[in-house]
Amino acid sequence: MSRNYSHKAKIAVSVSSEVGRLRRVLVHSPDSGLGKVVPSKAQDWLFEDIVHLDTIRRKEYDFYTKILLYFLDPEKIRGRLTEIDDEKNKRAFYKPGDDHFFRSDKVVELQWLLSDILTDDSIKSKLVASVCAIEACSYDTQQRLQELAPVQLAKTFISGSLNEEQMLFAPIPNFIFTRDIGIVINNYVLLNKPAKKARTREALLAKYIFFNHSLFEEYQDRIIELADTHHHFLLPREGDDHKVTLEGGDVMVVCKDHLLIGISERTSSEAAHQAIKILFGKNVVKKITIIRIPKKRDYMHIDTIFTQVRRNVWILLGTFSKKAMKHEDEDEVQRILDNNNKKEDKLKILQFRKKDPGNPEYFDNLEDLLTDISKNDLECTEKIKFIYSGNNEFPFDAREQWTDSCNLLALKEGVILGYDRNDKTVEAFRENGFAVVHAGALIHDMEEGRVDPDSLENTLILMPSAELSRARGGFHCMSMPLHRDEL
């Protein structure tokens, strides 16, 4: 079935931490659909602004691809930089539909997997019919799609375009945020149920990939889907907590036995409830902590307000710190008024244990929870440190959280990817003993053999981010880890 991977050894799908050495990751390179987002539809398609596609590709995301390959699959890139960056190649190395695409089984491209499964005529017919039903296509359009070759059809499903001139339906520009389509929990895959209509097609394509691609054939009985509630179709389309909506940015595997699930603008309490029942029932984890955050666009998912850097180091938005939650700077009148705010505007943390789910433990703030994870789950003996967005200085904390200062991806413990525009956050990392290096310089040093990725420690790698950051997602969002080494 697979054009590229079926002859290879079966891959390991296993993630039991946020910071174990990354070995395999699922990504999607920015496609032409990003360049078709128009101002009038930007918010419907979950964008705050329109972005410049060529800049995102050539000057920003391409650095991300190179870094991932040097760390995960260096044979695909080492010694080839001059060839890859040659203008005559017209970026063929980065294009999933091109014969010269890098085709790594460690930096795995979603579009390539999609084109793989479309070589099966039965799958192709079902997926064409399903997409056409979702997008209300004509019968003629369905027939035209059925006649496309797998590579072109995969591109059309994602970009919405039959060619440069003709669009058939809306693009799915959020497909670059692969974290949200699902999450690997130990050796299980939990698929998402998106909250927004704009992401429905993403979830459908991801489902077909995971259930039909040869890469995942050994894990078919370990793919978990959440069912809709009874009479779900009578509930409001969006925003009702009784609907089942779940996105991967609200799920973190902090250790083999402990999972975090956020209840947010995008993930409902009913989805969290179902996840707890299923994951405990299948004995996937022993402990699940629910973190209810305010349903605000500013936060979106829990990984926009904190991520892990090392066993003992976390990056965090100070709004949810211990001091802020205790309102230490408020006077009595302000404290009384704040306590009368709506409950959904408050942070709430409950920890459920498989052995006694009816008796949860409560945490007052994120710092206490994350300290408990470091000390008790990860058995850290070092001092627990918190690095704050914008160095905890107003207004830089909020400004830089908006541009994903807290949404960092760990390539290994202590080596993380972040945006170069968050100056105060970078300053905070330096103050906490981290080296800071720009992606371009690091790529050059790795190519010249001056730096070995395995030897890097306590390093923040800065990525160019003028356009990427305007898409409202960092590198944690733009990655779905399939395999990490155990801590």
C-alpha positions as MATLAB code, in Angstrom:
seq = 'MSRNYSHKAKIAVSVSSEVGRLRRVLVHSPDSGLGKVVPSKAQDWLFEDIVHLDTIRRKEYDFYTKILLYFLDPEKIRGRLTEIDDEKNKRAFYKPGDDHFFRSDKVVELQWLLSDILTDDSIKSKLVASVCAIEACSYDTQQRLQELAPVQLAKTFISGSLNEEQMLFAPIPNFIFTRDIGIVINNYVLLNKPAKKARTREALLAKYIFFNHSLFEEYQDRIIELADTHHHFLLPREGDDHKVTLEGGDVMVVCKDHLLIGISERTSSEAAHQAIKILFGKNVVKKITIIRIPKKRDYMHIDTIFTQVRRNVWILLGTFSKKAMKHEDEDEVQRILDNNNKKEDKLKILQFRKKDPGNPEYFDNLEDLLTDISKNDLECTEKIKFIYSGNNEFPFDAREQWTDSCNLLALKEGVILGYDRNDKTVEAFRENGFAVVHAGALIHDMEEGRVDPDSLENTLILMPSAELSRARGGFHCMSMPLHRDEL';
ca = [
       0.000    0.000    0.000;
       2.693    2.529    0.972;
       4.954    3.869   -1.745;
       7.774    4.740    0.585;
       7.511    3.160    4.004;
       6.054   -0.331    3.589;
       9.438   -1.911    2.914;
      10.918   -0.505    6.100;
      10.968   -2.053    9.556;
       7.909   -1.336   11.677;
       8.241    1.927   13.513;
       7.942    2.364   17.258;
       5.120    4.626   18.404;
       5.797    5.550   22.002;
       5.775    8.818   23.950;
       6.030    8.814   27.737;
       7.338   12.324   28.439;
       7.498   15.861   27.104;
      11.301   16.074   27.131;
      12.712   12.634   26.274;
      14.979   12.618   23.198;
      12.728   13.101   20.167;
      13.170   10.306   17.595;
      10.143   10.552   15.317;
       7.695   13.393   14.738;
       4.700   14.088   12.509;
       4.704   17.467   10.727;
       3.113   19.275    7.807;
       4.987   21.857    5.780;
       3.119   25.092    4.986;
       1.117   24.464    1.812;
      -0.444   26.773   -0.753;
      -3.674   26.890    1.278;
      -1.948   29.211    3.756;
      -1.433   31.662    0.938;
      -5.163   31.700    0.160;
      -6.438   32.855    3.548;
      -8.302   36.120    2.959;
      -9.061   38.787    5.593;
     -12.818   38.195    5.524;
     -12.367   34.502    6.349;
      -9.247   34.641    8.536;
     -11.076   34.341   11.872;
     -13.451   31.681   10.556;
     -10.334   29.698    9.609;
      -8.836   30.443   13.077;
      -6.228   32.960   11.956;
      -5.803   36.426   13.433;
      -4.190   37.759   10.279;
      -3.151   36.772    6.793;
       0.432   35.582    6.417;
       3.004   35.741    3.632;
       3.451   32.188    2.376;
       6.844   32.523    0.704;
       8.381   34.111    3.810;
       6.960   31.395    6.062;
       8.351   28.720    3.783;
      11.790   29.977    2.775;
      12.822   32.136    5.683;
      11.146   30.439    8.627;
       9.653   26.921    8.398;
      12.519   25.621    6.223;
      14.844   26.249    9.180;
      12.534   24.105   11.319;
      12.689   21.259    8.787;
      16.481   21.414    8.672;
      16.836   21.429   12.457;
      14.507   18.430   12.789;
      16.415   16.499   10.126;
      19.828   17.206   11.673;
      18.539   15.956   15.029;
      16.341   13.059   13.860;
      17.521   11.949   10.404;
      20.889   13.574    9.562;
      21.555   11.258    6.603;
      18.767   13.017    4.713;
      20.415   16.432    4.918;
      24.091   16.367    5.916;
      26.332   17.357    2.994;
      23.386   18.507    0.887;
      22.752   22.074    2.062;
      24.169   23.746   -1.038;
      22.093   21.522   -3.279;
      18.943   21.929   -1.181;
      19.158   25.727   -1.012;
      19.939   26.173   -4.727;
      17.227   28.362   -6.279;
      17.195   26.148   -9.366;
      15.732   23.351   -7.282;
      12.671   25.492   -6.520;
      12.321   24.020   -3.023;
      11.752   20.485   -4.330;
      13.377   19.082   -1.182;
      10.548   20.527    0.960;
       7.559   19.685   -1.270;
       5.773   16.418   -0.380;
       4.466   16.001   -3.930;
       7.879   16.281   -5.575;
      10.122   13.354   -6.506;
      13.013   15.094   -4.701;
      11.126   15.493   -1.412;
      13.183   14.400    1.618;
      10.784   11.540    2.532;
      12.029   10.858    6.007;
      10.467    8.151    8.167;
      11.602   10.120   11.226;
      10.468   13.611   10.234;
       7.200   12.285    8.856;
       5.138   14.470    6.529;
       1.343   14.196    6.787;
       0.736   15.008    3.131;
       3.086   12.213    2.082;
       1.228    9.716    4.290;
      -2.067   10.886    2.827;
      -0.888   10.375   -0.749;
       0.361    6.919    0.295;
      -3.034    5.676    1.455;
      -4.744    7.177   -1.605;
      -2.976    4.594   -3.794;
      -5.574    2.147   -2.433;
      -8.660    2.608   -4.670;
     -11.105    1.608   -1.945;
      -9.692    4.132    0.543;
      -9.514    6.762   -2.175;
     -13.219    6.348   -3.063;
     -14.320    6.501    0.584;
     -12.225    9.563    1.345;
     -13.295   11.413   -1.798;
     -16.938   10.742   -0.919;
     -16.410   11.807    2.705;
     -14.631   15.075    1.834;
     -17.226   15.896   -0.807;
     -20.020   15.309    1.703;
     -18.371   17.597    4.273;
     -17.735   20.307    1.675;
     -21.100   19.910   -0.133;
     -19.425   19.305   -3.487;
     -21.315   18.561   -6.670;
     -21.389   15.082   -8.151;
     -19.258   16.362  -11.031;
     -16.607   17.627   -8.604;
     -16.605   14.264   -6.843;
     -15.966   12.511  -10.153;
     -13.135   14.914  -10.988;
     -11.485   14.294   -7.635;
     -11.818   10.547   -8.102;
      -9.803   10.811  -11.315;
      -6.839   12.610   -9.731;
      -3.568   10.811   -9.052;
      -2.858   10.192   -5.330;
      -0.190   12.907   -4.991;
      -2.378   15.569   -6.615;
      -5.464   14.453   -4.704;
      -3.654   14.672   -1.360;
      -2.549   18.190   -2.220;
      -6.094   19.150   -3.222;
      -7.630   17.741   -0.022;
      -5.265   19.919    2.032;
      -4.985   23.126   -0.015;
      -8.536   23.131   -1.382;
      -7.126   23.860   -4.823;
      -7.313   21.751   -7.961;
      -4.591   23.922   -9.480;
      -3.180   27.432   -9.025;
      -6.258   28.994  -10.611;
      -9.133   26.891   -9.317;
     -10.228   26.370   -5.712;
     -12.830   23.676   -5.022;
     -13.320   24.283   -1.310;
     -11.676   26.055    1.609;
      -8.088   25.240    2.555;
      -7.226   23.767    5.955;
      -4.406   26.170    6.916;
      -4.283   24.852   10.511;
      -2.973   21.487    9.287;
       0.556   22.757   10.041;
      -0.388   22.446   13.730;
      -0.079   18.673   13.783;
      -0.158   18.462   17.598;
      -3.883   19.065   17.481;
      -4.846   16.107   15.277;
      -3.883   13.608   17.945;
      -1.483   12.675   20.698;
       0.617    9.610   21.399;
       0.201    8.443   25.004;
       2.730    5.707   25.744;
       1.983    3.370   22.812;
      -1.607    4.486   22.215;
      -2.843    7.206   19.848;
      -5.682    9.469   21.005;
      -7.320   11.152   18.007;
      -8.858   14.585   18.301;
     -12.378   15.913   17.856;
     -11.936   19.551   16.820;
     -14.062   22.247   18.364;
     -14.202   24.416   15.271;
     -15.841   23.540   11.961;
     -12.768   24.815   10.095;
     -10.818   21.781   11.356;
     -13.343   19.036   10.530;
     -11.530   17.949    7.368;
      -8.215   17.768    9.255;
      -9.694   15.271   11.702;
     -11.134   13.172    8.868;
      -7.818   13.001    6.983;
      -5.905   12.172   10.164;
      -8.345    9.371   11.008;
      -7.885    7.766    7.594;
      -4.095    8.064    7.844;
      -3.813    6.457   11.274;
      -6.257    3.670   10.524;
      -4.933    2.858    7.044;
      -1.232    3.654    6.695;
       1.243    0.786    6.985;
       3.358    2.825    9.424;
       0.660    2.354   12.053;
      -0.681   -1.106   11.190;
       0.618   -2.636   14.426;
      -1.285   -0.038   16.463;
      -4.806   -0.387   15.050;
      -6.172   -1.705   18.353;
      -4.446    1.152   20.194;
      -6.062    4.050   18.369;
      -8.615    5.756   20.593;
     -11.531    7.844   19.333;
     -13.944    9.677   21.605;
     -17.628    9.146   20.861;
     -20.166   11.950   20.707;
     -22.692   12.174   23.522;
     -26.251   10.954   23.064;
     -28.303   13.523   21.123;
     -25.145   15.568   20.533;
     -26.724   16.903   17.347;
     -29.253   18.838   19.436;
     -26.535   20.815   21.196;
     -25.175   24.166   19.965;
     -22.563   23.774   17.234;
     -19.707   25.245   19.265;
     -18.933   26.238   22.815;
     -21.135   23.776   24.719;
     -19.211   21.856   27.372;
     -21.502   18.838   26.886;
     -20.216   18.373   23.351;
     -17.165   16.176   22.899;
     -14.327   18.344   21.590;
     -10.655   17.595   22.112;
      -7.450   19.013   20.605;
      -3.900   17.756   21.143;
      -2.600   21.098   22.410;
      -4.621   20.364   25.551;
      -2.964   16.991   26.191;
       0.519   16.457   27.673;
       2.215   13.190   28.592;
       4.439   14.249   31.493;
       5.489   10.734   32.461;
       4.521    7.138   31.731;
       1.757    7.082   34.336;
       0.598   10.707   34.326;
      -1.347   12.660   31.697;
      -2.457   16.308   31.709;
      -5.673   17.323   29.943;
      -6.764   20.920   29.570;
     -10.365   22.083   29.490;
     -10.229   25.184   27.359;
     -11.755   27.105   24.488;
     -11.119   24.024   22.336;
     -11.443   21.008   24.687;
     -14.671   20.339   26.586;
     -15.245   18.854   30.029;
     -17.242   16.021   28.448;
     -14.217   15.094   26.303;
     -12.009   15.138   29.401;
     -14.523   12.931   31.199;
     -14.567   10.414   28.342;
     -10.782   10.420   28.067;
     -10.436    9.660   31.785;
     -12.856    6.710   31.557;
     -11.240    5.219   28.442;
      -7.598    5.740   29.422;
      -8.144    4.387   32.924;
     -10.220    1.534   31.512;
      -7.443    0.523   29.113;
      -4.836    0.989   31.846;
      -2.922    3.470   29.658;
      -2.075    5.768   32.592;
      -2.634    5.747   36.347;
      -3.121    9.460   36.940;
      -4.838   12.221   34.933;
      -4.768   15.868   35.950;
      -7.462   18.147   34.547;
      -6.482   21.800   34.123;
      -9.416   24.089   33.433;
      -8.220   27.377   31.979;
     -10.249   30.465   31.023;
     -12.001   30.081   27.667;
     -10.158   32.926   26.015;
      -8.584   33.187   22.587;
      -5.425   34.433   24.335;
      -4.842   30.956   25.763;
      -6.574   28.517   23.384;
      -4.787   25.382   24.760;
      -2.786   24.607   27.890;
       0.403   24.436   25.808;
       0.039   28.153   25.111;
       0.520   28.928   28.814;
       3.176   26.367   29.813;
       5.463   23.678   28.426;
       8.294   21.620   29.890;
      11.977   22.371   29.261;
      13.777   19.915   31.557;
      12.714   17.507   34.298;
      13.050   20.416   36.704;
      12.444   23.422   34.421;
       9.170   24.774   33.006;
       8.248   27.841   30.945;
       5.083   29.488   32.277;
       2.854   32.522   31.835;
       3.089   34.448   35.098;
      -0.658   35.101   35.117;
      -1.033   31.531   36.378;
       1.840   31.617   38.849;
       1.439   31.092   42.575;
       1.759   34.792   43.350;
      -0.786   35.816   40.735;
      -3.315   33.160   41.800;
      -3.062   34.276   45.421;
      -3.533   37.937   44.409;
      -0.786   39.031   46.767;
      -0.776   42.574   45.383;
      -4.532   43.150   45.790;
      -6.290   45.033   48.560;
      -9.326   43.573   50.377;
     -11.968   45.202   48.163;
     -10.269   44.011   44.980;
      -9.952   40.475   46.361;
     -13.698   40.335   47.155;
     -14.631   41.630   43.721;
     -12.311   39.177   41.968;
     -13.709   36.245   43.938;
     -17.142   37.039   42.525;
     -15.957   36.619   38.950;
     -17.522   33.852   36.891;
     -16.152   30.410   37.694;
     -15.084   29.803   34.095;
     -12.659   32.728   34.356;
     -10.721   30.913   37.088;
      -8.006   28.307   36.845;
      -9.038   24.978   38.347;
      -6.808   21.906   38.724;
      -8.067   18.438   39.727;
      -5.989   15.256   39.754;
      -7.736   11.890   39.333;
      -6.132    8.552   40.174;
      -7.175    5.269   38.583;
      -7.316    3.482   41.926;
      -9.731    6.046   43.427;
     -11.175    8.370   40.733;
     -13.957    9.600   42.983;
     -11.515   11.283   45.353;
      -9.485   13.802   43.313;
      -6.650   15.937   44.638;
      -6.803   19.712   44.128;
      -3.982   22.102   43.282;
      -4.205   25.844   43.805;
      -1.910   26.883   40.983;
       0.202   25.581   38.131;
       3.505   26.022   39.960;
       2.423   23.608   42.685;
       1.253   21.056   40.116;
       4.379   21.268   37.974;
       6.622   21.126   41.044;
       4.788   17.975   42.148;
       5.314   16.428   38.683;
       9.029   17.188   38.713;
       9.600   15.947   42.252;
       7.254   12.988   42.548;
       6.638   11.752   38.987;
      10.087   12.460   37.563;
      11.964   11.999   40.857;
      13.896   15.235   40.461;
      16.399   16.080   43.148;
      17.442   19.378   41.568;
      15.795   22.682   42.408;
      12.578   23.216   40.432;
      12.803   26.308   38.235;
      10.199   28.383   36.442;
      11.077   30.609   33.509;
       8.359   33.159   32.823;
       6.995   34.569   29.604;
       8.380   38.045   29.009;
      10.568   37.559   32.103;
       7.363   38.181   34.086;
       7.401   41.876   33.164;
       4.233   43.668   32.079;
       3.325   44.183   29.228;
       5.971   41.860   27.741;
       4.573   38.785   29.513;
       1.225   39.044   27.703;
       2.717   40.258   24.419;
       5.195   37.414   24.198;
       2.733   34.751   25.351;
       0.558   35.848   22.416;
       3.510   35.073   20.133;
       4.050   31.663   21.734;
       6.810   32.282   24.239;
       5.445   29.356   26.278;
       4.796   27.043   23.331;
       8.208   25.380   23.066;
       9.232   22.003   21.653;
      11.900   19.941   23.427;
      14.140   18.061   20.978;
      15.773   16.494   24.018;
      15.879   17.426   27.664;
      16.997   21.051   27.937;
      17.277   21.669   24.162;
      14.208   23.509   22.942;
      12.909   25.409   19.934;
      11.318   28.846   20.270;
      10.683   32.084   18.393;
      13.370   34.748   18.049;
      10.935   37.639   18.530;
      10.264   37.013   22.237;
      13.185   39.074   23.527;
      12.312   39.245   27.223;
      11.657   35.501   27.377;
      15.040   34.879   25.739;
      16.575   37.130   28.398;
      14.908   34.997   31.092;
      16.405   31.828   29.599;
      19.868   33.375   29.617;
      19.435   34.401   33.250;
      18.618   30.771   34.042;
      21.830   29.455   32.512;
      20.685   28.546   29.007;
      22.793   29.135   25.932;
      20.916   30.885   23.131;
      21.708   30.139   19.492;
      20.022   31.172   16.258;
      18.848   28.361   13.991;
      20.824   29.524   10.954;
      24.103   29.589   12.870;
      23.414   26.196   14.450;
      22.582   24.599   11.091;
      25.845   25.933    9.650;
      27.834   24.596   12.615;
      26.169   21.168   12.402;
      26.848   20.995    8.677;
      30.505   21.876    9.219;
      30.807   19.279   11.984;
      31.531   21.822   14.721;
      28.409   20.896   16.679;
      27.002   17.437   17.369;
      23.238   17.590   18.137;
      23.660   14.884   20.781;
      26.206   16.997   22.645;
      23.994   20.081   23.005;
      22.766   20.837   26.513;
      20.632   23.601   28.041;
      20.155   25.439   24.757;
      17.327   27.576   23.421;
      17.338   27.448   19.604;
      15.770   30.585   18.142;
      13.765   30.318   14.931;
      12.904   33.221   12.635;
       9.274   33.994   13.313;
       7.906   37.209   11.802;
       5.206   35.377    9.823;
       4.961   32.022   11.600;
       4.099   33.688   14.895;
       1.169   35.453   13.256;
      -0.380   32.059   12.554;
      -0.832   31.740   16.364;
       1.085   28.582   17.126;
       4.601   27.679   18.217;
       6.732   24.585   17.661;
       4.898   22.568   20.296;
       1.777   23.097   18.168;
       3.658   22.318   14.935;
       4.755   18.864   16.049;
       3.096   15.578   16.924;
       5.795   13.412   18.537;
       5.437    9.768   17.532;
       8.428    8.479   19.472;
      10.591    9.787   22.298;
      13.248    7.977   24.281;
      12.154    7.162   27.810;
      13.550    9.403   30.515;
];
